[in-house]
Amino acid sequence: MNQLYTEYKSLQPFKPETLARLNRKFMLEFNYNSNHIEGNTLTYGQTEFLLLFGKTTDVADMKDLEDMKASNVALNMMKEEALSNRPLTENFIRQLHKTLLREDYKVYRQKNGVSTSYTVHAGRYKTRHNSVITKSGEMFEYASPEETPALMSDLLQWYNGEEKSGKLSPAELVSLFHYRYIRIHPFEDGNGRIARLLVNFILLRKNYPMIVIKSADKENYLNALSTCDGFTGTSPSEGAHADISKIQPFVSYVEKCLKRALTVCIRAAKGESIEEDEDFVKELKILERQKRQNLAAENSQKQFCETEVWNVLELVFFPLLNEFTKTVENTNSIFNFSQVEQWSLISKNRTQKDSLSLNGVFRDTANPQIKDFVNNAKSMWYICKMLNPQNPQSTDLKIEKEFYITFFDKHYFVDGILNKNFPYGKYPSEEERKEIVSQFKKDILTALN
């Protein structure tokens, strides 16, 4: 690799058009691959159209679109910081994480027949334990929430000192930083994407080209990391203070990525093609697989059933209900508790008559009566009434808000603000959910004004 780096340096400074070609290629490949590793469904073509032209060529999941755009903003933020003279700080890493995730959000899970949820915090260290199940079926624990602040402080103190000392090669430095960071796993989500951004932060600081870890190579990438676990030990502290001698499999993996990046830069500087045949072939396979999946989905359109009603409840109605309730609670200075009435109901005939309260209803603890309503559901809705505010001059003020979801054979209808049908298995996007809550708040403010 030393020979490649020497040739790479000898060809600098690169021409502006060469830099433009390389920057465009890296921007697209890094964002596509880093997000694809974590399950983003956008194709390379959709990623390219989105990041270059601000729109997509086909139907795509709204969260995947927003994640990809946020990834590119975070990439530019990382590059700008890397080119400064400022030391790497925990505050910057948290800012980078907030940029990447955008905002807090809830994750809903089914575990051992119990419905649970937790909040993913954007820009804040984790507040709950996170772990993975290994191939052998064992639980592998990352640092606890209590350990995380101290271990992250150690990591940044070590890195800033090591960057100045120059004892480790760039490949060794980025490998050890990445490995130690992943063993801490400081956030509830987004750790892999942050680690890959910070790897390139370090490479830019060392005047090396940035690298892309290909999603098609995900298994080798993860295997290299997990192999190191066997040498460093399983406790979070051992991983977070790993020695370079214990992570050689991952150093070798990073060196391969660096060799590929150096080779592409050298070819670009010489005016040669920088397209890689393997990317074209992989993209064709992805498109073919998506086409088969879309065809299968069309041929097996989901029908109304108990499972789909529960899915709508847990993925649409309950999250919105939570936002509505928080909004109403914020009016405590105007309406006290006794002046506010809220109901969440499910009905078999689209009316309030013969309806059942949804308070405290869970899929895995549902009694026969609840199951009967779910099996025969025609609608579910939220009703809020706020009457007679504490201000005596406004005792005639009355605010009423309703939100409906109506069920049909092959779709359900979200009434009110969206007025939109959704086939079973599809749900309002993050933007659409925000629109519903935002309008709910606006209506209350309008009535008060």
HUVEN-V518253 format. One record per run of one state. SS is the DSSP state (H for helix, E for strand, C for the rest). FROM is the first residue (numbers start at 1). LEN is the number of residues. Records with the same first field share a line. If there is no record, write none. Layout:
SS = FROM-LEN, FROM-LEN
This chain:
C = 1-1, 11-5, 38-6, 54-8, 83-7, 102-3, 112-2, 121-10, 134-5, 142-3, 166-4, 185-6, 206-9, 233-3, 241-3, 247-1, 270-7, 300-6, 330-7, 348-7, 358-5, 366-2, 376-3, 388-4, 395-3, 408-3, 415-5, 424-6, 449-1
H = 2-9, 16-22, 44-10, 62-21, 90-12, 145-21, 170-15, 191-15, 215-18, 236-5, 244-3, 248-22, 277-23, 306-24, 337-3, 363-3, 368-8, 392-3, 430-19
E = 105-7, 114-7, 131-3, 139-3, 340-8, 355-3, 379-9, 398-10, 411-4, 420-4
